[in-house]
Each structure stands twice: as C-alpha cells, then as structure tokens.
Amino acid sequence: MRMSGLIERISGDGADAWVTHYAARAAEDRGEDVVVLSVGDPDLDTHPGIVERAVAALRAGDTHYTPASGREPLRQAIAATHLARTGQAVAIDQIAVLSGGQNALFAVLSCLAGPGDEVIAFDPMYTTYPATVGAGGATLVRVVQSAERGFRFDAAAFRAALSPRTRVVLLTTPNNPTGVTMTDDELAVVAEAAVQHDLVIVADEVYSGIAPLGRVPGLAARLPERVVTVGSLSKTHAMTGWRVGWLVAPRELIVGVEALTMCMLFGLPGFIQEAAVTALGLSATCEATARAYLDERKELMLAALADVPKVSALRPDAGMFVLLDVRGTGLSSAEFMRRLFATERVSVVDGAAFGRATDGFVRLSFATRPALIAEGCRRIARFCRAL
Ligand SMILES: Cc1ncc(COP(=O)(O)O)c(C=O)c1O
C-alpha cells in the first residue's frame, strides 16, 4: 500500500538496534534463559494507592470523554509539581495533559517546527527523536557531544549548528542514554542563543524527578516565554504503562496542542487522570522508592563491570542506564550487541541507535532484578574474556 510522506519520514530509522531486544523479549516469553538489559522499564509495581484510585474511579463509572487538555485537578497537581521542580509558577491553562512524555514531545514538535525549519538536538539522543522531529517535516540538526568530552554539552558545536532556520532546541536532562545532567553554565549558553535567535527550548525532563535531588537545573523559570517542559509519570512513579505525560508551555502553544489533541488523542481516560492526581500527591514516596531502587542497582552493575577486560563502564549522573565502552574489544558496538546475545543470551542496545557519539558503546539498563544484573554482568565478563 502506498503510504503518506509522514509515514515514510518516520519509518525505518534505527530499527536494527531493537532487533536483539525484541528477540530477547520473545525468548523470555518462551521461558528461555535470557537476561534482558535492553529496556528502561523498572520491575517496580505502581504504588497500590494509585492502582486503587484507578479501580475505584472505574467502578464509579469514570469511563466517559474528558476535556482535551486534561481535568483541572490534574493540571493543578502538575502545576504544583512543576513549581517544585523548576521554580516556575504557571496557570493551569499553560498545561496540556498528554499520553506520556513521548506523546507530549510529538505534540509540541508538531506545533513548532515544519518543513524548512530546523530542530537542534544533542547527540546521543533518545531513539524516538529523529522520527518525532521528522514527522512534521522539520529537519533534525545533530550536535554531537563526544565520548571524549564525557558526552557533555559542546558550546562551540552548538553555536556552529545554529542557522536562520533553527526554530527549536531540544534538550534532554538528564539524558537517555548517557545519564548526563546539564549544568547552569551549559544551559546559560542555550538561553543566550534562544533569546538572540528567537528560539523555543523544549526541555525533556522525564527523568528529573529521579535525579539525586529530585530536580535538575533548568531554564523554565528564567525564560518562561520560550521554554516548554515535557514531564511524565513513567519513570518517576513506576507508571510506564499508564501513559501519563504533560507539557508546560506558554498559553499560545497549549492552544495549538489542544487543536492537535482533538484530532489525535481526544483526552486521556478519566480514571487514569484520577489515578495521576493521586500519584502526584504521592510523589515524595514514589520518587524516593524509584531513586533507592535505581541507586542500589546502579552500584551493583558498576561494581560487577569494574574488572571486566577490554570494556569500561561510565557512571551516570541519573537515569537507569550505564554506557559500556566496547571500543577496546575490536568489535563494533552492533557486533558486540549481536554476538553477546548469540553466545551469552544477554540483550543490550547498540549505542549507535542513539547517535554517532555513542557508536562504540552499548547501553545497559539496570532497571531489573539484582540477580539478573549480576548474572548479565557475569556473562558479559565471560564474553569479553573469550574475545
Ligand atoms: C528521554 C526520554 N524522553 C521521553 C521518553 C518517553 O517516556 P514516556 O512516553 O513513557 O513518558 C523516554 C522513555 O524512555 C525517554 O527516555
């Protein structure tokens, strides 16, 4: 069947990187002995209070259409969370509730950048970004943040990437896959360029609540008229499957997002929104649980990988991933991923899926059971020794 230009623009990109992951998941479903370290979805249960609220709302008949931008109590709870994390006070009409951070990214980029426009994003980046930027017809301009710089912001490369067509700068802090959090000084360079070139900054902060301080440096309070913040309950509240995310943005942009919502999402289910209000009321508990869970597992993984020959693991600032430098093995990161799975049945993700900067690295998730982390690292060590 002939597909639209939109589908052509968003198909195919990076698909190879996930073949191993899907093969590992299928093997796991068949009951085979595999260790899946390829996905960032903690095996934490959603807090029972949140689940009970959803069930109660369903039983009470909360099964009808809801307002396109989300119910007021949820938007109030998001405003309070946003204020605590960023220091920016917002009105509820500056908030749109969407179906996860991914949906929010799609909505805001569709509103802001189309054919002829450029969106700057930092490489390595979350794997959906190229398609999400490309869907609306905009061009993705990658600013490579090299391994040699610890994958940190490169001001000179950023400035060189700016052009009269730049409309948006897409930041991810903390970053997936590197776990790097941007500093105030790095952000100041972006802020200055945004003002000078009239740009919008889209800050994907879905991991900020599980950063060590429960927040990260940001620009929302400083540049409220040009910063859009993307948030989500997925990572902070162990709610990946609930699909609750949001945008905090200037009102004008929310109006555009509402128009898009009417032809795409048509409102998040009411019982999910009620549970999300409960979740935001339980943020302190949920985030502390997620942080403790991740800290323990991160240390386990780093310790288990410390003496593995030919590779070295990078300590992340935040998030749920460790990058492993495999350039000393003589294998490309894609070969490392494929052969590790073929011989040891451990799935990881080829860093090249996230960009050029992480070619030569593989991404390991530590959001899984300690016994699996230990076993996966044992197998990685055996694999590396045998090379
Ligand atoms: C950087 C980043 N942004 C956005 C998302 C999307 O998350 P969700 O749609 O579950 O909120 C993810 C998920 O892994 C991510 O890593």
The ligand as an ORCA input file, in Angstrom:
! r2SCAN-3c Opt
* xyz 0 1
  C      14.435     10.870     27.225
  C      13.082     10.273     27.133
  N      12.048     11.050     26.787
  C      10.809     10.567     26.682
  C      10.540      9.239     26.937
  C       9.135      8.766     26.791
  O       8.611      8.354     28.002
  P       7.051      8.236     28.269
  O       6.346      8.441     26.958
  O       6.853      6.867     28.822
  O       6.745      9.316     29.245
  C      11.576      8.376     27.313
  C      11.333      6.940     27.544
  O      12.215      6.137     27.700
  C      12.880      8.908     27.416
  O      13.912      8.143     27.756
*
